[in-house]
Amino acid sequence: MSAHNRLVGAATLKRLRFRRGWSLAGLARALIGAAAELGQPLGASVASVQRTVARWESRKAPILPGDRYQLLLAHLYARSTDGHTSLGTGSEFAELLDALAHLGDSERRLDELRTLLVRTATNDGSGLLALLGPSTQHALSAALADPSRLDEGLLADMRLAVGDVNGQVGSVPFVRVQLLLAPIVESCRRLLDAAVPEPLLPGLQSVAAQAFTIAGRAAFETHDDAAARALYAEATTAAGATGSSWHRAIVNMSHALVTLYSTPGIEAAQRLVDAAVRDARAGESVTVRARAHALQAEIAARAGAERNARAALALAWYDMDSDRDGDPASTSFSVAHLRGFEGVCRRPGRGTRLLRPVSRGPTGAARAGAAGDRGHRSGAHPDPARRAAVGGRTAARLYRRRLGDRRQGCLHPAAPSPQRPAAVAARGLVRRPR
């Protein structure tokens, strides 16, 4: 961390203190009071804490507050002067995190601090608007009163807030996720029913689709299946109106997983996955396409369709190895996630056939012949090259039949053609260059 960054962090801490009207001693007393309120008394005098605060704000060599003081500062600045909790963009809490980052704190520790404050904010239900900063709250209130005042800045802040909630999934109970998401979900519904500026409608639909999808997942996790179905239906409608089919593919994949674990059989989930694959193939996100193929492989494995599962996994790897520069959803799926799907496909559940692991090199690429490794019970030829060719033809036929890539009259790069024999196509699916 450079000296300049540390000075920026120190100046930010000082600015926060001045904004609250605290002297060094005043902040020291506030920290001592916060510690007592949290049941963790500091056991230090005001003068001692004051000297510590001065070291954080030093113009020569500022230091990073310790973990305990970071927690106390977070509790102080998370609650605004009017007594409401505010953790979103533009809040004093967000400024505090920025100051700590400049002073050298790690992103992991800052995420832990934020998660802890989110939990605290939702303990008593007082954090309903916690992830919306003060300026965002005012702008949202104005837009709800007059939809013509909706602008790109407000949509960006709402998108960030939804992303913040999504980042809390797995860290806080789903009941609290619902609590944090409720004002955004209701605001999206009201704005979608109003006459918002036409150019902003696709952006609003995108935010709404993401919010409804997370809310549907949370409803499912809290055993409210009826609400989950309704929210996923809203999410599907909103995503379909964005003009980008990969948005709807994401909704269908989330809905498929929920359906898989809430509905007997796999037929309903399979229909959703097939719809997600079609949307992903028509969309501009290769990453979402890979994720859809991976989920298709899992569903096939659960159905005992080993060959289809292998083909879908091969297509997922092909997508992940493609050029993903400029992908609008590049962080939504990774090689690590895909390996997880491979593991699920090997052990998909009781009563289903198990896939043998695909042989891969150290970089993750499958070795030649892996896709055609079907064993001898089906009469497959034992020669690895022959098995690869058979596997390539099977994968290509499955691809054309189920996904039907017709964009600009082009075949998939790995599909056989008069100029691309099946054996070459198999290498396109199996030997994926890194």
N, C-alpha and C positions, 0 to 999 in steps of 0.2 A: 504494500500500500504506500503510495507516494506521500511526501510531506504535504503537497498541495491538497490532496484528497482529505487528509486528516484535518487540515485547517478548515476545509469546507464543512466537514462534519462538526467540528467544534463551533463554528459560526452558526450552524443550523440549531444546535442545542441552545446556544445563547439566545437566538432569535425566538425559539419556542418559549424560553423562560421569560423574556421581556414581554411577549404577547400575553402571557398570563399575569403580568404585573408583579412578578416575583423578583425579589433580590436574591443574592446567593443564599442568604440566611432563610429567606422565605421558601425557596425550593427545598432547602435542607429540612425545614419543619414539615413541608408537605410530604416529603419522602418518609420521614419518621412516622407521620400520621398514617400514610398508606400502609406501611409495614405493620403497624399496630392493628389497623383495620383488617388486614389479611391474616392476622394471628401469627405474624413472624416479626416480632419487635427487633429493631436493629441493635439495641443495647449500646448506642453511641450517642455522644452529645451533639447538639446542633453545630457547635464550632467544628467538631471533627468531620461531620458530614459536609459542612460548608467547604472545608478545604478539599474534600474529595470532588465536589462539584466543580470547584475552581480548576482542578487538574484536567477535568474533561474539556473545559472551555479555554484552556491555555492557548495563547497566541504563539507560543514557541514550540512546545512539545505536548500537544493534547494526547490523552490516553483514552482507551476504550473503557466505558463503564463495565464493571464486573457483572456476571450473570444475575446476581441478586438485585443490583441496582437497575439493570435493564428491565427486569420484571416490574419493579416499582415505578420506573419511568413510564413503562407501557400502560400500567393501570392509571396513572395520572393523566396521560395525554390521550388515552382512548375515550375518556369521558369528557365531553365538551363542557364549556362553562354553563350551559343550560341544563346539564345533568344527563344528557342523552349520550349513549355510546355510539361512536362513529369510527369505523375502521377502514373506510373506503378511500378511493382516490381523492386527494385534496384535503383529507383530514389531518389533524395534528399527529395522530398516530402514524399515518403514512409518512409524514415528514420525519418523525422520530426514527422509523426504520431506515429511511434514506440516510439520516445522519449516522446511525450505527454502521451502515454499510460503508460509508466514506471513512469511518474510523477503523475499519478493518474487520468487522464481524462477518462471519461466513453466511452464505445464502441459506444453508441448512439450519443454522441456529436461528436466523431471522424467521424462517418458515415455522419453526417450532414455537417461537414466541407468538407469532400471529395466530397459529392454531390454538394455543392456550388462551389467548384473549377472545377468540371466537367462541370457545367453550364457555368462558366466563360470561360473555355477552348474552348467550342463549340460556343460561342457567334459569333465569326467572322470566324469560320471555321478553325482556327489555331490549333485546338486540334485533328486533324485527327489521329495522333499517340499518343495521350495523355496518353492512358492507357497501352502503351507498354514502359517499361523502356528503358534506353539507351542501356544496354547490350542486351536486347531482340531485339531492333531494329537492332542492328549490326548483331546479330546472324540470324535474319530473312532475312536480306538483303543477307547475305552469303549463306543461304540455298536456296533462290530464284535463286541466280546465279549458285549455285552448289548443286542440291538436295541431293547429297550424304552426305552433311554436316548436314543434319537434325538430331537432336538427342533428347533424352528423356527430357533434360533440356529445350530445346526450346518448345517442345510440352507442357510441364508443364506450362511454362510461357504463352503460347497462351491460354491454358485452363483457367488459372487464369484471363487473360484479358477478355475472353468471359464471365466468371462468373461475373467480375466487371461490364461489360455492362449490363448483365441480372439484376444485382442488382440495376441498375439505372432506370429500367423500372418502371414507375409510379412516378418517381421523376423528370425526365426531359422529354421534348417533344419527341415524337417518331422520329421526323426529326433529333434530336441530337443523338438519339440511332443509327440511320442509319449512321450518320457521324462517330461515334466512331467505329462502327462495320465494316465499308467499307474496311479498309485495311486488316482486318483479313479474311473477306469473300473472297476477291480477292486473298490473299496469299494462302488460302486453295484450291481454284480452281486451281491455278497454280501448287501447290505442288502435288495435286491429279492427274494432267495430266503428271507429271514428274516421273522419275524413282527414287523414294525415297527408302531407305533401307527397305526390305520386313518386318522385325520384327516390324518396326515402323508404318506400314500402318494402322493396326486397331486403334492405338491411334490417328493418323491423321484423320481417318474417324470419330472417335468419336468427336473430336474437330470441324471438319467441320459440322457434323450433328447438333451440338448444335448452331453453328454460323449461319448456314442456317435457322434453325428453328426460332431463334430470329429475323433474318433479314426478314423472311417471315411474321412474326407477325407485325413487324414495317411497312413493305410495305402495309399490309392490313390496318393498322391504318392510313396510309397516303393516303388511297384510290387508291392505285396502285395494283388492283386485279391481273392483268396479271403477274406482278413481284412476287407477293405473291405466285401464283400458281407455277411459275417456281422455286422459292426458296424452296418451300415445296417438290417439286419433287426431287430437288437436295438433300435435307435433308433426304428424304426417302431412296434414293439410297445409300447415305453415311452411314446412320444408319444400313441399311441392310447388309452392308459389314463389320460391326464391329465384327460380330460373337456373339453378345449379343442381343437377340431379344427385350429386354426391352428398348433399345435405340430407336428402330423403333416404339415401343408402345408410347413413349413420343412424338415423331414427329407426329404420327397419331392423338393423342389426341389434340395437339395444332392445327393441321390442321382441325380437326373436329369442334372445337369451331369457328375457322375463317369461315369455310364453313357454319356452322349453321347460322351465322349472315350475310352472304353475298350471300346465295343461297336460292331461294324460296323452301319451304318444308324442311323436315328433312331427306329425304331418303339418300342423299349424305353424310350427316354428320353421319347418322346411320351406313352406310357401313364402314366409317373410324373408328368409335368407335368399331364396331364388330371386325375389323382387329386389333385394339389396344388391345382388350381383348384377342384375340388369341395369339398375341405376348407376352403380359404380362403374360399369363398363362404358356407360354413356357420358360419364362425368369426366372432369379434368384432373381429378386427384388419383394418382397411381397408388398412393399410400392407402387410401380408402378401398381401392380395388383389391389390394393385397389382403387387407383385413377381411373383406367380404369373401374372398376365396378361402382364407383360412377358416372362417366360420362355416363355410360350405363344406370344407373337409371334415370338420368336427361332426356336423349333422350327418354326413355320409357315413362316417365311422360308427356313429351311434346306431345307424340303420343297418350296419353290417355290410355296407357297400364298400368293400376295401379298395377296389380298383378306382371307383369314383373319388374316394377320399385321397388316394395317392395322387390322382390327376389334379385335384383341386389344390393340394399342397404344392405340387410342382408349379402350378400357375401362380400361387402366392409367392413362392420364391422367385419366380421369373419377374413378377411385378416389383418385388423389393430390390431386385438387382438392376432395375431399369433406372433411367435418369429421372431423378425426382426434384431437380432444381425448379424452384418456383411453384412447387406443389402447395396448394392452399391448406392442406391438412397434413403436412409432413411430420408433425410430432404426434399424430393420433395413433400411430402404430409403429413398431420397431422390430428389428430382428429378434430381440429378446422375447417380445410378445409372440412372434411366429414360432419360435422354439417351444414356447409354452403350449401353443396349439398342437405342435407335433407330439408333445408328451400326452396331451389329452387324447389325441387320435390313437396313440398306442394303447391307452387304457381308458376307453370311452365309457365303460360302465359294465355292470353285470349283464350277461345275456347278449352281448354284442361281440362281433369278431374283433380281434386285435390286429393293429397294423404292426409290421416289423419296422424298426427304425430305419430311416433312409441313411445310407452311408455317406458321411460328409467329411470334407477336409477341414483343416483348422480354421479356415475363414468362413465356413458354413455352407460352401457350395457342395452340391451332391456330386459324388463320383460317378463315372460312366457306368451304366448298367443298373444303377440303384432303382430308377423308376420302374424298371421292368422285372424287378425281383419278386416274382409271384409264387415261387416254389414249384414243385413238380406235380402236385396233386391235380392241377388243372391242365396238365399236358403241355406246359410251356417248355420251350426249348432251353436246355441248360446253358447254352452259349451266352455269355453276357452281352455281346453285341446284338445277337438276335433278340434277347429279352428287351434291350434298350429300344430297338426298332419297333417291337410290338407295343411297348409302353408308350412310345411317341405317337403311334397311330391312334391308340386308344385315347390318349389325352387330347389329341387334336380333334378327333371325332366328337368327344364329349364337349370340348370347348365350342365347336361350331354348332352342335345340336342344342346345348343348353344356354349358351351365352349369345350366340348369333351376332358376332361383330360385323356390322354392315356399314360402319362409318366410312364414307368416301370410297366404298367398294374395296376396302383393303382387308386382307386376311391378317390374322394375328401373326406376329413375327415368327412364332414357333410352329405354325401350322404347315403341314405338308402342302406342296403345290407341284405342278409339273417341273418347275425350276428348283424345287426344294424337296428332295425325296424324304420318305418317312424317317430314315436313319439320321439324316441331317436335322430334321425337325426334332428328333429325340434328343440330339445333342443340345438343341436350343432350349429344351426343357430341363435337361439333366445337367449338362455342363454349363452352368451359368457363369459368365466371366465376372470377376470382381474388379 
